[in-house]
Amino acid sequence: MLESIKRLQCSFSAASTASWDNGVPTARTITQPDGGRLTIDRIDVQDGTAEIGGSFRGGDNVNVKLVGANLHFLDVATDGGLTVITVFAKETHDGRLQAVYSRAAFPQAAQYYGDCEAGR
């Protein structure tokens, strides 16, 4: 199922973020009913490539890896930030797939929780 996906439209309605304030990590949880959205286009599992766009940082140098029931997208930004998006072969509702978006870029790290609509 995941190997045939060519496009994902994702939204993330909950998040956990952390940052360092004078060397001390501080965490907080956010609920966003109309949370961040992103689109992953031109997904090619065989070549391991995709393009990400949306309210999060966009990138066209994305590595794609399908492992078991998980579809992973890895993006290393020019500022050194690292983004990993994982889409699971588990539905939330209406055929949408569970997803997690993780980003680490000093001085902040965040993990967003949501789901994606798959297109073929």
DSSP file (Angstrom, degrees, kcal/mol; ACC not computed):
  #  RESIDUE AA STRUCTURE BP1 BP2  ACC     N-H-->O    O-->H-N    N-H-->O    O-->H-N    TCO  KAPPA ALPHA  PHI   PSI    X-CA   Y-CA   Z-CA
    1    1 A M    >         0   0    0      0, 0.0     3,-1.2     0, 0.0     4,-0.3   0.000 360.0 360.0 360.0 -53.8    0.0    0.0    0.0
    2    2 A L  G >   +     0   0    0      1,-0.2     3,-1.3     2,-0.2    43,-0.1   0.811 360.0  65.7 -64.8 -29.7    2.6    2.6    1.0
    3    3 A E  G 3  S+     0   0    0      1,-0.3    42,-0.3    41,-0.1    -1,-0.2   0.706  99.3  52.4 -67.2 -18.5    4.9    1.8   -1.9
    4    4 A S  G <  S+     0   0    0     -3,-1.2     2,-0.3    40,-0.1    -1,-0.3   0.449  80.1 115.4 -96.9  -0.5    2.2    3.1   -4.4
    5    5 A I    <   +     0   0    0     -3,-1.3    40,-0.3    -4,-0.3   115,-0.2  -0.525  31.0 170.0 -72.7 131.8    1.8    6.5   -2.8
    6    6 A K        +     0   0    0    113,-2.9    37,-2.2     1,-0.3     2,-0.3   0.544  66.2  25.3-113.7 -17.0    2.8    9.4   -5.0
    7    7 A R  E     -A  119   0A   0    112,-1.8   112,-3.1    34,-0.2     2,-0.4  -0.994  58.3-166.8-151.9 141.4    1.5   12.3   -3.0
    8    8 A L  E     -AB 118  40A   0     32,-2.4    32,-2.8    -2,-0.3     2,-0.6  -0.999   6.0-163.9-130.4 133.4    0.6   13.0    0.7
    9    9 A Q  E     -AB 117  39A   0    108,-2.1   108,-2.9    -2,-0.4     2,-0.3  -0.967  26.5-174.8-113.8 112.8   -1.4   16.0    2.0
   10   10 A C  E     -AB 116  38A   0     28,-3.1    28,-1.9    -2,-0.6     2,-0.3  -0.779  19.5-172.2-115.3 150.2   -0.8   16.1    5.8
   11   11 A S  E     -AB 115  37A   0    104,-2.4   104,-2.1    -2,-0.3     2,-0.5  -0.995   9.6-155.9-137.6 144.7   -2.1   18.1    8.7
   12   12 A F  E     +AB 114  36A   0     24,-2.4    24,-0.6    -2,-0.3   102,-0.3  -0.969  13.9 174.9-126.3 116.2   -0.7   18.1   12.2
   13   13 A S  E     +     0   0A   0    100,-1.2    19,-4.0    -2,-0.5     2,-0.3   0.507  65.3  43.3-104.3  -6.0   -3.0   19.1   15.1
   14   14 A A  E     +AB 113  31A   0     99,-1.5    99,-3.1    17,-0.3     2,-0.3  -0.985  62.6 176.2-138.9 150.1   -0.8   18.4   18.2
   15   15 A A  E     -AB 112  30A   0     15,-2.9    15,-3.2    -2,-0.3     2,-0.4  -0.994  23.0-151.6-151.5 154.4    2.8   19.1   18.9
   16   16 A S  E     -AB 111  29A   0     95,-2.5    95,-2.7    -2,-0.3     2,-0.3  -1.000  25.8-178.1-123.2 128.8    5.5   18.8   21.6
   17   17 A T  E     -AB 110  28A   0     11,-2.8    11,-2.4    -2,-0.4     2,-0.3  -0.898   8.6-173.2-126.7 157.3    8.3   21.4   21.4
   18   18 A A  E     +AB 109  27A   0     91,-2.6    91,-2.6    -2,-0.3     2,-0.3  -0.994   5.9 171.4-146.2 147.3   11.4   22.0   23.4
   19   19 A S  E     -AB 108  26A   0      7,-2.0     7,-3.1    -2,-0.3     2,-0.5  -0.954  33.0-109.4-147.7 166.5   14.0   24.7   23.5
   20   20 A W  E     - B   0  25A   0     87,-1.1     2,-0.6    -2,-0.3    -2,-0.0  -0.884  23.4-170.9-104.9 128.2   17.0   25.7   25.6
   21   21 A D  E >  S- B   0  24A   0      3,-2.7     3,-1.4    -2,-0.5    -2,-0.0  -0.953  81.8 -22.6-118.2 108.6   16.8   28.8   27.8
   22   22 A N  T 3  S-     0   0    0     -2,-0.6    -1,-0.1     1,-0.3    -2,-0.0   0.881 129.5 -50.2  54.4  40.9   20.2   29.6   29.3
   23   23 A G  T 3  S+     0   0    0      1,-0.2    -1,-0.3     0, 0.0    -3,-0.0   0.430 116.6 113.8  82.9  -0.6   21.2   25.9   28.9
   24   24 A V  E <   -B   21   0A   0     -3,-1.4    -3,-2.7     2,-0.0    -1,-0.2  -0.912  65.7-128.8-107.8 123.4   18.0   24.6   30.5
   25   25 A P  E     -B   20   0A   0      0, 0.0     2,-0.4     0, 0.0    -5,-0.2  -0.480  23.5-169.0 -72.1 137.8   15.6   22.6   28.3
   26   26 A T  E     -B   19   0A   0     -7,-3.1    -7,-2.0    -2,-0.2     2,-0.3  -0.996   3.1-164.7-127.9 129.7   12.0   23.7   28.4
   27   27 A A  E     +B   18   0A   0     -2,-0.4     2,-0.3    -9,-0.2    -9,-0.2  -0.805   8.8 176.5-114.4 154.5    9.1   21.7   26.9
   28   28 A R  E     -B   17   0A   0    -11,-2.4   -11,-2.8    -2,-0.3     2,-0.4  -0.988  22.1-133.5-151.6 155.7    5.5   22.5   26.0
   29   29 A T  E     -B   16   0A   0     -2,-0.3     2,-0.4   -13,-0.2   -13,-0.2  -0.911  20.6-165.2-112.3 138.5    2.6   20.8   24.4
   30   30 A I  E     -B   15   0A   0    -15,-3.2   -15,-2.9    -2,-0.4     2,-0.5  -0.968  10.4-160.4-125.9 136.7    0.5   22.5   21.7
   31   31 A T  E     -B   14   0A   0     -2,-0.4   -17,-0.3   -17,-0.2     3,-0.1  -0.985  12.0-178.7-114.7 126.5   -2.9   21.6   20.3
   32   32 A Q  E >   -     0   0A   0    -19,-4.0     3,-1.8    -2,-0.5    -2,-0.0  -0.876  14.4-167.4-127.0  95.5   -3.7   23.2   17.0
   33   33 A P  E 3  S+     0   0A   0      0, 0.0    -1,-0.1     0, 0.0     2,-0.1   0.869  99.1  31.8 -53.0 -38.1   -7.1   22.3   15.6
   34   34 A D  E 3  S+     0   0A   0     -3,-0.1     3,-0.1   -21,-0.1   -21,-0.1  -0.408 101.1 172.7-110.9  52.7   -6.1   23.8   12.2
   35   35 A G  E <   -     0   0A   0     -3,-1.8   -22,-0.2     1,-0.1    79,-0.0   0.292  38.7 -49.4 -58.9-177.2   -2.4   22.8   12.7
   36   36 A G  E     -B   12   0A   0    -24,-0.6   -24,-2.4   -25,-0.1     2,-0.4  -0.157  55.6-155.2 -56.9 146.2    0.4   22.9   10.3
   37   37 A R  E     +B   11   0A   0    -26,-0.2    18,-2.3    -3,-0.1    19,-0.6  -0.928  15.1 172.6-125.2 148.8    0.0   21.5    6.9
   38   38 A L  E     -BC  10  54A   0    -28,-1.9   -28,-3.1    -2,-0.4     2,-0.4  -0.989  19.1-144.8-150.6 157.2    2.4   20.1    4.4
   39   39 A T  E     -BC   9  53A   0     14,-3.6    14,-2.6    -2,-0.3     2,-0.6  -0.980   4.9-158.7-123.1 135.1    2.3   18.4    1.0
   40   40 A I  E     -BC   8  52A   0    -32,-2.8   -32,-2.4    -2,-0.4     3,-0.2  -0.968  23.8-179.5-113.8 117.1    4.8   15.7   -0.1
   41   41 A D  E     + C   0  51A   0     10,-2.9    10,-2.5    -2,-0.6   -34,-0.2  -0.658  51.6  26.1-113.5 166.5    4.8   15.4   -3.9
   42   42 A R  E    S-     0   0A   0     -2,-0.2     2,-0.4   -36,-0.2    -1,-0.2   0.848  72.7-175.1  52.1  42.1    6.6   13.3   -6.5
   43   43 A I  E     +     0   0A   0    -37,-2.2     2,-0.4    -3,-0.2     7,-0.2  -0.559   8.9 178.3 -71.6 123.6    7.2   10.5   -4.0
   44   44 A D  E  >> - C   0  49A   0      5,-2.8     4,-1.9    -2,-0.4     5,-1.7  -0.868  10.6-177.2-129.8  97.2    9.3    7.8   -5.7
   45   45 A V  T  45S+     0   0    0     -2,-0.4    21,-0.2   -42,-0.3    -1,-0.1   0.865  83.9  54.7 -63.4 -37.3   10.0    4.9   -3.3
   46   46 A Q  T  45S+     0   0    0      1,-0.2    -1,-0.2   -43,-0.2    -2,-0.0   0.927 117.7  33.9 -63.4 -46.4   12.2    3.1   -5.8
   47   47 A D  T  45S-     0   0    0      2,-0.1    -1,-0.2    16,-0.0    -2,-0.2   0.652 106.8-127.0 -83.2 -16.4   14.5    6.1   -6.4
   48   48 A G  T  <5 +     0   0    0     -4,-1.9    16,-1.4     1,-0.3     2,-0.3   0.861  64.7 124.8  74.5  36.7   14.2    7.3   -2.7
   49   49 A T  E   < +CD  44  63A   0     -5,-1.7    -5,-2.8    14,-0.2     2,-0.3  -0.891  25.0 150.7-130.8 158.7   13.1   10.9   -3.6
   50   50 A A  E     - D   0  62A   0     12,-0.7    12,-1.0    -2,-0.3     2,-0.4  -0.961  33.6-121.5-168.4 170.4   10.3   13.3   -2.9
   51   51 A E  E     -C   41   0A   0    -10,-2.5   -10,-2.9    -2,-0.3     2,-0.4  -0.993  21.0-156.3-125.8 135.0    9.5   17.1   -2.6
   52   52 A I  E     +CD  40  59A   0      7,-3.3     7,-1.8    -2,-0.4     2,-0.3  -0.915  20.3 159.2-113.2 137.0    8.1   18.7    0.5
   53   53 A G  E     +C   39   0A   0    -14,-2.6   -14,-3.6    -2,-0.4     2,-0.3  -0.961  22.1  79.0-146.8 163.8    6.1   21.9    0.6
   54   54 A G  E    S-C   38   0A   0     -2,-0.3   -16,-0.2   -16,-0.3     4,-0.1  -0.935  93.6 -30.6 137.0-158.7    3.7   23.7    2.9
   55   55 A S  S    S+     0   0    0    -18,-2.3     2,-0.2    -2,-0.3   -17,-0.2   0.658 120.3  69.3 -74.7 -14.7    3.7   25.7    6.1
   56   56 A F  S    S-     0   0    0    -19,-0.6    -2,-0.2     1,-0.2     2,-0.0  -0.486 112.9 -65.1 -89.6 171.0    6.8   23.9    7.3
   57   57 A R        -     0   0    0     -2,-0.2     2,-0.2    -4,-0.1    -1,-0.2  -0.331  57.7-136.9 -56.3 131.5   10.2   24.3    5.6
   58   58 A G        +     0   0    0     -4,-0.1     2,-0.3    -3,-0.1    -5,-0.2  -0.599  26.0 175.5 -91.4 154.5   10.0   23.0    2.1
   59   59 A G  E     -D   52   0A   0     -7,-1.8    -7,-3.3    -2,-0.2     3,-0.1  -0.984  30.9-166.9-157.2 146.9   12.7   20.9    0.5
   60   60 A D  E    S+     0   0A   0     -2,-0.3     2,-0.5    -9,-0.2   -10,-0.2   0.317  82.0  77.2-114.4   6.4   13.4   19.1   -2.7
   61   61 A N  E     +     0   0A   0    -12,-0.1    15,-0.5    -9,-0.1     2,-0.4  -0.574  66.6 147.7-111.3  66.4   16.4   17.2   -1.5
   62   62 A V  E     -DE  50  75A   0    -12,-1.0   -12,-0.7    -2,-0.5     2,-0.4  -0.860  39.6-144.9-109.8 133.0   14.4   14.6    0.5
   63   63 A N  E     -DE  49  74A   0     11,-2.9    11,-2.8    -2,-0.4     2,-0.4  -0.815  16.0-157.9 -95.3 136.5   15.4   11.0    1.0
   64   64 A V  E     + E   0  73A   0    -16,-1.4     2,-0.4    -2,-0.4     9,-0.2  -0.936  12.7 177.3-118.8 135.9   12.6    8.4    1.1
   65   65 A K  E     - E   0  72A   0      7,-2.4     7,-3.1    -2,-0.4     2,-0.6  -0.974  16.0-156.7-141.5 124.7   12.8    5.0    2.7
   66   66 A L  E     + E   0  71A   0     -2,-0.4     2,-0.4     5,-0.2     5,-0.2  -0.903  19.6 172.5-100.0 119.2   10.0    2.4    3.0
   67   67 A V  E >   - E   0  70A   0      3,-2.8     3,-1.8    -2,-0.6     2,-0.2  -0.957  58.4 -55.0-131.0 112.1   10.7    0.0    5.8
   68   68 A G  T 3  S-     0   0    0     -2,-0.4     0, 0.0     1,-0.3     0, 0.0  -0.392 122.1 -15.4  59.2-124.1    8.0   -2.5    6.8
   69   69 A A  T 3  S+     0   0    0     -2,-0.2    20,-1.9    -3,-0.1     2,-0.4   0.013 121.6  90.6 -99.9  25.8    4.7   -0.6    7.4
   70   70 A N  E <   -EF  67  88A   0     -3,-1.8    -3,-2.8    18,-0.2     2,-0.6  -0.984  56.3-160.7-127.4 132.7    6.5    2.8    7.7
   71   71 A L  E     -EF  66  87A   0     16,-2.7    16,-2.6    -2,-0.4     2,-0.4  -0.959  20.3-164.0-111.1 116.2    7.3    5.4    5.0
   72   72 A H  E     -EF  65  86A   0     -7,-3.1    -7,-2.4    -2,-0.6     2,-0.4  -0.803  13.0-166.8-108.3 142.1   10.1    7.7    6.1
   73   73 A F  E     -EF  64  85A   0     12,-2.4    12,-2.4    -2,-0.4     2,-0.5  -0.997   8.4-167.7-124.4 126.1   11.1   11.1    4.6
   74   74 A L  E     +EF  63  84A   0    -11,-2.8   -11,-2.9    -2,-0.4     2,-0.4  -0.964   7.1 178.3-120.3 127.1   14.5   12.6    5.7
   75   75 A D  E     -EF  62  83A   0      8,-2.7     8,-2.6    -2,-0.5     2,-0.6  -0.980  11.7-165.5-131.9 119.3   15.4   16.2    4.9
   76   76 A V  E     - F   0  82A   0    -15,-0.5     6,-0.2    -2,-0.4     5,-0.1  -0.923  22.2-145.6-104.4 115.5   18.7   17.8    6.0
   77   77 A A    >   -     0   0    0      4,-2.8     3,-1.8    -2,-0.6   -18,-0.1  -0.314  22.1-113.7 -80.7 161.2   18.4   21.5    5.6
   78   78 A T  T 3  S+     0   0    0      1,-0.3    -1,-0.1     2,-0.1    -2,-0.0   0.723 117.4  59.9 -65.9 -21.1   21.2   23.9    4.6
   79   79 A D  T 3  S-     0   0    0      2,-0.1    -1,-0.3     1,-0.0     3,-0.1   0.397 124.3-103.5 -85.7   3.9   21.0   25.5    8.2
   80   80 A G  S <  S+     0   0    0     -3,-1.8    -2,-0.1     1,-0.3    26,-0.1   0.344  75.2 142.8  92.7  -6.5   21.8   22.0    9.6
   81   81 A G        -     0   0    0     24,-0.1    -4,-2.8    -5,-0.1     2,-0.5  -0.349  39.7-145.6 -68.2 149.4   18.2   21.3   10.7
   82   82 A L  E     -FG  76 104A   0     22,-2.6    22,-2.5    -6,-0.2     2,-0.4  -0.972  13.6-172.2-121.1 128.8   17.0   17.7   10.4
   83   83 A T  E     -FG  75 103A   0     -8,-2.6    -8,-2.7    -2,-0.5     2,-0.4  -0.977   3.4-177.8-121.8 132.9   13.4   16.8    9.6
   84   84 A V  E     -FG  74 102A   0     18,-2.7    18,-3.2    -2,-0.4     2,-0.5  -0.994   3.0-172.2-128.6 125.8   12.0   13.3    9.7
   85   85 A I  E     -FG  73 101A   0    -12,-2.4   -12,-2.4    -2,-0.4     2,-0.5  -0.975   4.9-168.5-115.5 128.4    8.4   12.6    8.6
   86   86 A T  E     -FG  72 100A   0     14,-2.8    14,-2.3    -2,-0.5     2,-0.5  -0.977   4.0-166.1-119.9 127.4    7.1    9.1    9.2
   87   87 A V  E     -FG  71  99A   0    -16,-2.6   -16,-2.7    -2,-0.5     2,-0.3  -0.953  13.4-150.9-111.9 128.3    3.8    7.9    7.7
   88   88 A F  E     -F   70   0A   0     10,-2.8     2,-1.4    -2,-0.5   -18,-0.2  -0.691  22.9-122.1-100.1 150.3    2.4    4.7    9.2
   89   89 A A  E    S+     0   0A   0    -20,-1.9     2,-0.4    -2,-0.3   -19,-0.1  -0.254  83.2 105.3 -82.5  48.6    0.2    2.2    7.4
   90   90 A K  E     -     0   0A   0     -2,-1.4     8,-2.9     8,-0.2    -2,-0.2  -0.996  67.5-131.3-133.6 126.3   -2.5    2.7   10.1
   91   91 A E  E     - G   0  97A   0     -2,-0.4     6,-0.3     6,-0.2     3,-0.1  -0.445  18.4-174.4 -79.8 147.5   -5.6    4.7    9.4
   92   92 A T        -     0   0    0      4,-2.3     2,-0.3     1,-0.4    -1,-0.2   0.820  68.8 -40.6 -95.7 -63.0   -7.0    7.5   11.7
   93   93 A H  S >  S+     0   0    0      3,-0.2     3,-2.8     1,-0.0    -1,-0.4  -0.968 119.7  21.0-160.8 156.7  -10.3    8.2    9.9
   94   94 A D  T 3  S-     0   0    0      1,-0.3     3,-0.1    -2,-0.3    -1,-0.0   0.776 129.1 -60.0  51.9  31.2  -11.6    8.5    6.4
   95   95 A G  T 3  S+     0   0    0      1,-0.3    23,-0.3    22,-0.1    -1,-0.3   0.497  98.0 144.6  78.8   2.4   -8.7    6.5    5.0
   96   96 A R    <   -     0   0    0     -3,-2.8    -4,-2.3    21,-0.1     2,-0.4  -0.450  45.3-128.2 -74.9 149.9   -6.1    9.0    6.3
   97   97 A L  E     -GH  91 116A   0     19,-3.0    19,-2.4    -6,-0.3    -6,-0.2  -0.814  19.8-109.6-105.4 138.2   -2.8    7.6    7.5
   98   98 A Q  E     - H   0 115A   0     -8,-2.9   -10,-2.8    -2,-0.4     2,-0.3  -0.312  44.2-179.5 -60.8 144.1   -1.2    8.4   10.9
   99   99 A A  E     -GH  87 114A   0     15,-2.4    15,-2.3   -12,-0.2     2,-0.4  -0.995  22.4-158.1-149.7 152.2    1.9   10.5   10.7
  100  100 A V  E     -GH  86 113A   0    -14,-2.3   -14,-2.8    -2,-0.3     2,-0.5  -0.997   6.2-161.6-131.4 136.6    4.6   12.1   12.8
  101  101 A Y  E     -GH  85 112A   0     11,-2.4    11,-3.4    -2,-0.4     2,-0.4  -0.980  12.1-174.8-120.4 118.4    6.8   15.1   11.8
  102  102 A S  E     -GH  84 111A   0    -18,-3.2   -18,-2.7    -2,-0.5     2,-0.4  -0.938   2.8-179.4-117.9 136.5   10.0   15.6   13.8
  103  103 A R  E     -GH  83 110A   0      7,-2.8     7,-2.6    -2,-0.4     2,-0.5  -0.997   9.6-174.0-138.3 133.1   12.4   18.5   13.5
  104  104 A A  E     +GH  82 109A   0    -22,-2.5   -22,-2.6    -2,-0.4     2,-0.3  -0.974  22.2 145.6-126.6 115.9   15.6   19.3   15.2
  105  105 A A  E >   - H   0 108A   0      3,-2.7     3,-2.8    -2,-0.5   -24,-0.1  -0.856  56.0 -78.3-150.1 110.1   17.3   22.7   14.6
  106  106 A F  T 3  S+     0   0    0      1,-0.3   -87,-0.1    -2,-0.3   -25,-0.1  -0.213 114.8  22.3 -53.3 132.3   19.1   24.4   17.4
  107  107 A P  T 3  S+     0   0    0      0, 0.0   -87,-1.1     0, 0.0     2,-0.4  -0.880 125.6  43.1-102.3  23.8   17.9   25.9   19.6
  108  108 A Q  E <   -AH  19 105A   0     -3,-2.8    -3,-2.7   -89,-0.2     2,-0.3  -0.958  50.3-171.9-133.4 148.0   14.5   24.1   19.2
  109  109 A A  E     +AH  18 104A   0    -91,-2.6   -91,-2.6    -2,-0.4     2,-0.3  -0.972  14.7 178.7-129.9 148.8   13.2   20.6   18.6
  110  110 A A  E     -AH  17 103A   0     -7,-2.6    -7,-2.8    -2,-0.3     2,-0.4  -0.997  19.7-159.5-150.4 151.1    9.6   19.7   17.9
  111  111 A Q  E     -AH  16 102A   0    -95,-2.7   -95,-2.5    -2,-0.3     2,-0.3  -0.986  14.5-163.4-134.2 125.7    7.4   16.7   17.1
  112  112 A Y  E     -AH  15 101A   0    -11,-3.4   -11,-2.4    -2,-0.4     2,-0.4  -0.843   3.8-154.0-110.6 143.6    4.1   17.1   15.4
  113  113 A Y  E     +AH  14 100A   0    -99,-3.1   -99,-1.5    -2,-0.3  -100,-1.2  -0.953  39.3  98.8-120.5 134.6    1.3   14.5   15.4
  114  114 A G  E     -AH  12  99A   0    -15,-2.3   -15,-2.4    -2,-0.4     2,-0.3  -0.830  54.6 -88.7-174.0-146.6   -1.4   14.2   12.7
  115  115 A D  E     -AH  11  98A   0   -104,-2.1  -104,-2.4   -17,-0.3     2,-0.4  -0.962  20.5-136.8-152.6 168.4   -2.4   12.3    9.6
  116  116 A C  E     -AH  10  97A   0    -19,-2.4   -19,-3.0    -2,-0.3     2,-0.6  -0.965  12.2-134.8-133.3 144.3   -2.1   12.4    5.8
  117  117 A E  E     -A    9   0A   0   -108,-2.9  -108,-2.1    -2,-0.4     2,-0.3  -0.880  32.1-139.7 -94.1 125.8   -4.4   11.8    2.9
  118  118 A A  E     -A    8   0A   0     -2,-0.6     2,-0.4   -23,-0.3  -110,-0.2  -0.659  16.8-168.3 -92.0 141.1   -2.6    9.6    0.3
  119  119 A G  E      A    7   0A   0   -112,-3.1  -113,-2.9    -2,-0.3  -112,-1.8  -0.956 360.0 360.0-124.5 147.3   -2.8   10.1   -3.4
  120  120 A R              0   0    0     -2,-0.4    -1,-0.1  -115,-0.2  -112,-0.0   0.390 360.0 360.0-119.0 360.0   -1.6    7.7   -6.1
